[in-house]
């Protein structure tokens, strides 16, 4: 099986501060991975490296078989990555749900003076249908509940038809029922669409749902297996 | 009606009308960005730095508006740079610059022995003193703003929706924010000349707030903001001519009436 993410001795950070320290990991295509860790442990930085936003200081990085060692590679890999961010505070911009999902295709088929077309709109509708939020298409995003907003955020990421879906604290601020619904939805979509999924979270989301579980501490990844997996949230 | 026709037969009145209408229709687009990005405190800071610039201009025997313009531009560039620093919040920087500007203005006026009334123009604006160069500048500024929205239509939406997402998709968020700050700075500086520091909100902010309240789509918010800005400027100017009122104040009154009417309408996006 091919590797969706291959990081070898990767160090990365901001300015002179190193956040990821000689990190090694191989994540197979189509797998479902959860990375846990406390705030500031480097989880979000890991996602920034994988989606090519943050250049690495040292080591070797390949994502979806594309090297991240140069800007062209990083730009190219972003076209195939969907990104689900932490739920935002109530947005203030006037935007319908379908418009906001369409924005998820930015950089893959349209940007700047190259405008979106009918096909982009169809992809946005398909993505909303997949997340069960098509009935919200004409609603103003400011009128959505937290759970609805996160479904729309997921649709925005799926609108890119991604091979790799990165999720940064996707269930933070959701109530327990909405958290559970959201994780069920992600798992169901992962099974049907066969993308590689990486979720980073500091929350005790259901570990049974992941193929592999990692803990991030001081810029390094540690895989949790067997007993460690089952005891992770009991501590 | 006769007095209105007589007034518009004077070239300077026609220039002034055209200038304020162009400004109202285009600067109001910036209001959508200011409200959506929660930059209302920053535009208030820029207005105060305008006062400092006017004080410096007056103290050295130059034009107060020229000083205000330069200072507002400098402050917007500084604010853009500060927002990139993770350890300084925008509101902290805003508070610091605003207080220092106000204090600086009063000190300069006191030391230079300039009567405070001399810089009253900066508060009230003086559209009837609009020169041909000012008018051309206003048109250029309007075109610049419209062009920015036309080129970066989706990119602006992404930045206003979620900066983190925009960054991860590859949008040059820092560059966009710098352009936005400079644009807001130039807009505030331009509006100072037209309606005065205290009434900048009338053509920049209130139309945007009103439009965002009754729009569900981004394009309709932009068009409505522009329409409200146009109506405020045009009706305000005509009212000022008919009733012999200060243009800035009557523009602000019309803008406030539009805002009040919109507030009374049902909140359609909820």
Interface residues (C-beta under 8 A of the other chain):
Chain A: X47 X48 X51 X52 X53 X75 X78 X83 X85 X86 X88 X91 X92 X93 X94 X95 X96 X99 X100 X103 X104 X106 X107 X110 X111 X112 X113 X116 X138 X139 X140 X141 X142 X143 X156 X166 X168
Chain B: X32 X35 X36 X37 X38 X151 X152 X154 X155 X157 X158 X160 X161 X162 X164 X165 X167 X168 X169 X170 X171 X211 X212 X215 X216 X217 X218 X220 X221 X269 X270
